[in-house]
């Protein structure tokens, strides 16, 4: 490659790489997360099997929008709080990974909000937001 062409090509390539990094597409969805308290058993996904719960207690139940006729059972999601009605409710920069173990509509314990995209265990909810909130807006992505 000749020198004048290289002087034009390299800056253009560098600009393209920088712009691609700035405008990369997001694969995440936005919804709401409520919380629910024990008892968690039995679940719609795995019945009364206590081994369904991850040792971290980071799990949740699927709202109708992600339930997918039960296909959501066992799915893993990355979840982060993005906003709430009360300022400073979200824990900044905190993302958790949860496992879906139930259907929110039929869970034994009632959620703090009925129409949430997902309902998180008390441990999972407290990991991303102030636990006194009844629901928060979240960004979530299936892993």
Backbone as CSV, one residue per row, in Angstrom:
resi,resn,N_x,N_y,N_z,CA_x,CA_y,CA_z,C_x,C_y,C_z
1,UNK,0.852,-1.169,0.000,0.000,0.000,0.000,0.896,1.230,0.000
2,UNK,0.580,2.171,-0.873,1.407,3.375,-0.969,1.193,4.268,0.244
3,UNK,2.143,5.097,0.517,2.124,5.956,1.697,0.934,6.922,1.736
4,UNK,0.567,7.646,0.654,-0.581,8.549,0.723,-1.896,7.803,0.988
5,UNK,-2.032,6.628,0.401,-3.251,5.843,0.621,-3.318,5.351,2.069
6,UNK,-2.175,4.972,2.600,-2.105,4.513,3.978,-2.490,5.648,4.933
7,UNK,-2.094,6.866,4.635,-2.421,8.011,5.490,-3.918,8.274,5.541
8,UNK,-4.642,7.919,4.514,-6.096,8.093,4.492,-6.794,6.866,5.086
9,UNK,-6.311,5.679,4.746,-6.951,4.437,5.150,-6.886,4.202,6.665
10,UNK,-5.741,4.358,7.276,-5.575,4.072,8.701,-6.456,4.950,9.600
11,UNK,-6.510,6.269,9.390,-7.412,7.074,10.229,-8.888,6.682,10.040
12,UNK,-9.275,6.350,8.810,-10.662,5.929,8.564,-10.968,4.626,9.289
13,UNK,-10.017,3.705,9.254,-10.191,2.434,9.951,-10.292,2.665,11.453
14,UNK,-9.453,3.499,11.995,-9.480,3.817,13.417,-10.816,4.463,13.796
15,UNK,-11.302,5.395,12.987,-12.585,6.036,13.242,-13.719,5.019,13.221
16,UNK,-13.687,4.095,12.280,-14.715,3.056,12.189,-14.726,2.184,13.444
17,UNK,-13.573,1.777,13.905,-13.475,0.927,15.097,-14.011,1.657,16.325
18,UNK,-13.665,2.910,16.485,-14.139,3.698,17.621,-15.656,3.861,17.566
19,UNK,-16.187,4.200,16.415,-17.636,4.366,16.283,-18.382,3.055,16.494
20,UNK,-17.842,1.962,16.019,-18.473,0.656,16.221,-18.541,0.314,17.705
21,UNK,-17.498,0.644,18.440,-17.487,0.379,19.880,-18.493,1.256,20.613
22,UNK,-18.649,2.491,20.181,-19.587,3.407,20.833,-21.040,3.053,20.564
23,UNK,-21.317,2.529,19.385,-22.694,2.272,18.989,-23.033,0.790,18.893
24,UNK,-22.373,-0.023,19.676,-22.686,-1.452,19.630,-24.128,-1.658,20.097
25,UNK,-24.781,-2.626,19.511,-26.191,-2.849,19.833,-26.318,-3.618,21.145
26,UNK,-27.362,-3.311,21.873,-27.630,-3.973,23.126,-28.581,-5.136,22.881
27,UNK,-28.366,-6.220,23.578,-29.227,-7.390,23.459,-30.178,-7.493,24.651
28,UNK,-30.211,-6.490,25.496,-31.018,-6.534,26.712,-32.416,-5.978,26.475
29,UNK,-33.336,-6.414,27.340,-34.705,-5.915,27.348,-34.917,-5.101,28.615
30,UNK,-35.977,-4.318,28.632,-36.317,-3.510,29.795,-37.689,-3.939,30.297
31,UNK,-37.830,-4.037,31.613,-39.098,-4.435,32.211,-39.135,-4.010,33.667
32,UNK,-40.000,-4.657,34.429,-40.111,-4.355,35.852,-39.832,-5.606,36.669
33,UNK,-39.318,-5.397,37.859,-39.071,-6.503,38.788,-39.714,-6.172,40.121
34,UNK,-40.473,-7.111,40.619,-41.050,-7.034,41.961,-40.278,-8.033,42.817
35,UNK,-40.735,-8.219,44.053,-40.084,-9.201,44.921,-41.131,-10.064,45.605
36,UNK,-40.714,-11.259,46.025,-41.591,-12.116,46.805,-40.799,-12.809,47.894
37,UNK,-41.505,-13.166,48.935,-40.886,-13.729,50.129,-41.251,-15.208,50.260
38,UNK,-40.529,-15.952,51.100,-40.888,-17.357,51.326,-42.317,-17.459,51.865
39,UNK,-42.980,-18.567,51.657,-42.465,-19.827,51.119,-42.367,-19.783,49.596
40,UNK,-41.366,-20.460,49.065,-41.160,-20.508,47.626,-41.596,-21.851,47.026
41,UNK,-41.798,-22.847,47.859,-42.176,-24.182,47.376,-43.661,-24.454,47.584
42,UNK,-44.282,-25.207,46.704,-43.767,-25.772,45.460,-43.747,-24.710,44.351
43,UNK,-42.993,-24.984,43.304,-42.922,-24.073,42.158,-43.574,-24.716,40.943
44,UNK,-43.941,-23.889,39.981,-44.525,-24.387,38.737,-43.500,-25.118,37.880
45,UNK,-42.238,-24.821,38.085,-41.189,-25.426,37.256,-40.713,-26.776,37.783
46,UNK,-40.398,-26.831,39.065,-39.720,-28.012,39.589,-40.405,-28.606,40.819
47,UNK,-41.660,-28.247,41.066,-42.410,-28.821,42.184,-41.801,-28.500,43.531
48,UNK,-41.682,-29.527,44.376,-41.191,-29.351,45.744,-39.720,-29.682,45.914
49,UNK,-38.987,-29.791,44.827,-37.563,-30.119,44.875,-36.751,-28.904,45.322
50,UNK,-36.250,-28.936,46.546,-35.501,-27.799,47.100,-34.162,-27.579,46.402
51,UNK,-33.662,-28.581,45.682,-32.370,-28.429,45.008,-32.461,-27.538,43.768
52,UNK,-33.675,-27.111,43.394,-33.840,-26.231,42.233,-33.286,-24.832,42.484
53,UNK,-33.157,-24.453,43.738,-32.717,-23.103,44.072,-31.188,-23.019,44.072
54,UNK,-30.627,-21.998,43.403,-29.169,-21.837,43.443,-28.706,-21.515,44.863
55,UNK,-27.517,-21.934,45.199,-26.995,-21.706,46.559,-26.899,-20.228,46.902
56,UNK,-26.792,-19.379,45.885,-26.714,-17.931,46.094,-28.066,-17.322,46.466
57,UNK,-29.154,-18.083,46.297,-30.528,-17.608,46.486,-30.916,-16.496,45.513
58,UNK,-30.206,-16.425,44.398,-30.526,-15.450,43.348,-31.410,-16.152,42.316
59,UNK,-32.713,-16.081,42.544,-33.667,-16.732,41.662,-34.919,-15.878,41.562
60,UNK,-35.819,-16.275,40.697,-37.053,-15.519,40.538,-38.116,-16.311,39.812
61,UNK,-39.268,-15.675,39.684,-40.377,-16.257,38.934,-40.652,-15.378,37.722
62,UNK,-41.102,-16.023,36.664,-41.316,-15.337,35.393,-42.714,-14.740,35.321
63,UNK,-42.773,-13.472,34.921,-44.053,-12.851,34.614,-44.556,-13.406,33.285
64,UNK,-45.790,-13.099,32.941,-46.399,-13.661,31.736,-45.637,-13.297,30.459
65,UNK,-44.975,-12.144,30.438,-44.244,-11.714,29.253,-43.042,-12.572,28.909
66,UNK,-42.464,-13.243,29.905,-41.301,-14.098,29.644,-41.565,-15.560,30.008
67,UNK,-42.749,-15.891,30.483,-43.075,-17.254,30.906,-42.959,-18.251,29.752
68,UNK,-43.440,-17.903,28.588,-43.259,-18.705,27.375,-43.767,-20.139,27.543
69,UNK,-44.986,-20.272,28.069,-45.622,-21.599,28.277,-44.734,-22.575,29.042
70,UNK,-43.972,-22.067,29.996,-43.108,-22.906,30.827,-41.694,-23.060,30.323
71,UNK,-41.414,-22.591,29.109,-40.052,-22.703,28.566,-39.057,-21.855,29.365
72,UNK,-39.561,-20.905,30.142,-38.679,-20.053,30.950,-38.047,-20.804,32.119
73,UNK,-38.609,-21.940,32.487,-38.082,-22.699,33.628,-36.604,-23.036,33.427
74,UNK,-35.796,-22.646,34.402,-34.366,-22.915,34.353,-33.550,-21.883,33.600
75,UNK,-34.209,-20.986,32.886,-33.450,-19.953,32.172,-32.690,-19.078,33.161
76,UNK,-31.559,-18.565,32.695,-30.739,-17.660,33.497,-30.813,-16.273,32.872
77,UNK,-30.920,-15.271,33.715,-30.966,-13.884,33.252,-29.971,-13.034,34.024
78,UNK,-29.327,-12.115,33.311,-28.571,-11.047,33.957,-29.560,-9.922,34.186
79,UNK,-29.597,-9.383,35.400,-30.584,-8.364,35.765,-29.892,-7.221,36.479
80,UNK,-30.248,-5.991,36.085,-29.746,-4.824,36.816,-30.860,-3.804,36.942
81,UNK,-30.898,-3.142,38.065,-31.880,-2.092,38.334,-31.454,-0.831,37.588
82,UNK,-32.408,-0.219,36.863,-32.065,1.002,36.122,-32.782,2.239,36.651
83,UNK,-33.938,2.059,37.320,-34.630,3.212,37.904,-35.768,2.732,38.792
84,UNK,-36.287,3.667,39.559,-37.418,3.388,40.449,-38.151,4.686,40.725
85,UNK,-39.322,4.572,41.327,-40.119,5.754,41.647,-39.394,6.666,42.641
86,UNK,-38.660,6.061,43.561,-37.919,6.823,44.567,-36.451,6.889,44.151
87,UNK,-35.883,8.083,44.055,-34.473,8.214,43.677,-33.550,7.441,44.624
88,UNK,-32.451,6.973,44.090,-31.414,6.249,44.830,-31.882,4.891,45.359
89,UNK,-32.923,4.325,44.755,-33.383,2.993,45.135,-32.459,1.920,44.574
90,UNK,-31.995,2.117,43.339,-31.112,1.144,42.679,-29.717,1.175,43.276
91,UNK,-29.074,0.011,43.293,-27.669,-0.066,43.682,-26.854,0.097,42.404
92,UNK,-26.169,1.222,42.252,-25.461,1.520,41.003,-24.416,0.473,40.631
93,UNK,-24.397,0.119,39.358,-23.385,-0.781,38.832,-23.529,-2.239,39.218
94,UNK,-24.606,-2.609,39.884,-24.772,-3.985,40.353,-25.624,-4.783,39.367
95,UNK,-25.069,-5.863,38.851,-25.776,-6.796,37.974,-25.709,-8.170,38.604
96,UNK,-26.836,-8.875,38.612,-26.881,-10.226,39.178,-27.339,-11.205,38.110
97,UNK,-27.067,-12.478,38.350,-27.562,-13.535,37.472,-28.561,-14.358,38.265
98,UNK,-29.782,-14.457,37.733,-30.828,-15.216,38.425,-31.245,-16.427,37.586
99,UNK,-31.885,-17.362,38.258,-32.457,-18.548,37.605,-33.969,-18.491,37.792
100,UNK,-34.715,-18.718,36.712,-36.178,-18.757,36.800,-36.601,-20.128,37.324
101,UNK,-37.361,-20.131,38.434,-37.800,-21.378,39.053,-39.315,-21.486,39.172
102,UNK,-40.042,-20.426,38.781,-41.488,-20.442,38.994,-42.191,-19.498,38.026
103,UNK,-43.493,-19.568,38.032,-44.350,-18.658,37.274,-44.962,-17.680,38.271
104,UNK,-44.786,-16.396,38.049,-45.260,-15.381,39.000,-46.761,-15.471,39.242
105,UNK,-47.517,-15.775,38.207,-48.973,-15.831,38.312,-49.460,-16.916,39.267
106,UNK,-48.689,-17.985,39.406,-49.140,-19.101,40.234,-48.223,-19.403,41.414
107,UNK,-47.300,-18.516,41.728,-46.383,-18.783,42.849,-47.141,-18.816,44.169
108,UNK,-46.632,-19.617,45.108,-47.264,-19.760,46.418,-47.271,-18.422,47.153
109,UNK,-46.160,-17.732,47.131,-46.027,-16.425,47.770,-46.387,-15.343,46.751
110,UNK,-47.209,-14.414,47.131,-47.655,-13.368,46.207,-46.594,-12.288,46.040
111,UNK,-46.410,-11.825,44.804,-45.416,-10.775,44.532,-45.850,-9.414,45.061
112,UNK,-44.892,-8.528,45.230,-45.186,-7.169,45.692,-45.886,-6.345,44.609
113,UNK,-45.877,-6.823,43.377,-46.599,-6.185,42.268,-47.008,-7.286,41.297
114,UNK,-48.272,-7.281,40.874,-48.802,-8.381,40.074,-48.380,-8.396,38.613
115,UNK,-48.130,-7.266,38.004,-47.879,-7.243,36.565,-46.399,-7.089,36.203
116,UNK,-45.519,-7.544,37.064,-44.078,-7.391,36.838,-43.584,-8.371,35.762
117,UNK,-42.540,-7.979,35.081,-41.892,-8.842,34.103,-41.291,-10.059,34.785
118,UNK,-40.692,-9.828,35.942,-40.136,-10.912,36.745,-40.272,-10.554,38.214
119,UNK,-40.337,-11.585,39.044,-40.444,-11.396,40.485,-39.229,-12.079,41.111
120,UNK,-38.453,-11.302,41.838,-37.183,-11.783,42.384,-37.320,-12.223,43.835
121,UNK,-36.511,-13.210,44.215,-36.432,-13.585,45.627,-35.980,-12.368,46.420
122,UNK,-36.230,-12.380,47.706,-35.831,-11.229,48.532,-34.321,-10.997,48.454
123,UNK,-33.549,-12.068,48.393,-32.087,-11.938,48.291,-31.690,-11.289,46.975
124,UNK,-32.306,-11.740,45.876,-31.978,-11.190,44.558,-32.383,-9.723,44.466
125,UNK,-33.575,-9.399,44.934,-34.051,-8.019,44.871,-33.144,-7.098,45.676
126,UNK,-32.794,-7.527,46.896,-31.942,-6.701,47.761,-30.533,-6.540,47.193
127,UNK,-30.117,-7.431,46.305,-28.783,-7.322,45.703,-28.704,-6.192,44.678
128,UNK,-29.857,-5.781,44.110,-29.829,-4.731,43.076,-30.566,-3.463,43.473
129,UNK,-31.370,-3.525,44.559,-32.171,-2.355,44.938,-32.469,-2.365,46.427
130,UNK,-32.896,-1.218,46.915,-33.343,-1.100,48.298,-34.560,-2.001,48.485
131,UNK,-34.503,-2.893,49.439,-35.567,-3.889,49.613,-36.897,-3.306,50.083
132,UNK,-36.919,-2.030,50.458,-38.191,-1.422,50.858,-39.054,-1.053,49.652
133,UNK,-38.483,-1.052,48.461,-39.250,-0.735,47.249,-40.125,-1.936,46.873
134,UNK,-41.314,-1.659,46.320,-42.176,-2.765,45.901,-41.828,-3.256,44.503
135,UNK,-41.292,-2.375,43.673,-40.841,-2.782,42.340,-39.848,-1.763,41.806
136,UNK,-39.072,-2.196,40.810,-38.094,-1.328,40.150,-38.124,-1.621,38.656
137,UNK,-37.583,-0.716,37.890,-37.399,-0.933,36.460,-36.039,-1.606,36.283
138,UNK,-36.008,-2.623,35.448,-34.785,-3.385,35.272,-34.436,-3.555,33.798
139,UNK,-33.163,-3.785,33.568,-32.677,-4.223,32.274,-32.290,-5.680,32.479
140,UNK,-32.742,-6.566,31.585,-32.446,-7.974,31.748,-32.082,-8.605,30.411
141,UNK,-31.242,-9.627,30.499,-30.765,-10.310,29.303,-30.630,-11.788,29.607
142,UNK,-31.185,-12.615,28.741,-31.037,-14.055,28.917,-29.592,-14.454,28.646
143,UNK,-29.061,-15.313,29.499,-27.671,-15.769,29.362,-27.647,-17.057,28.569
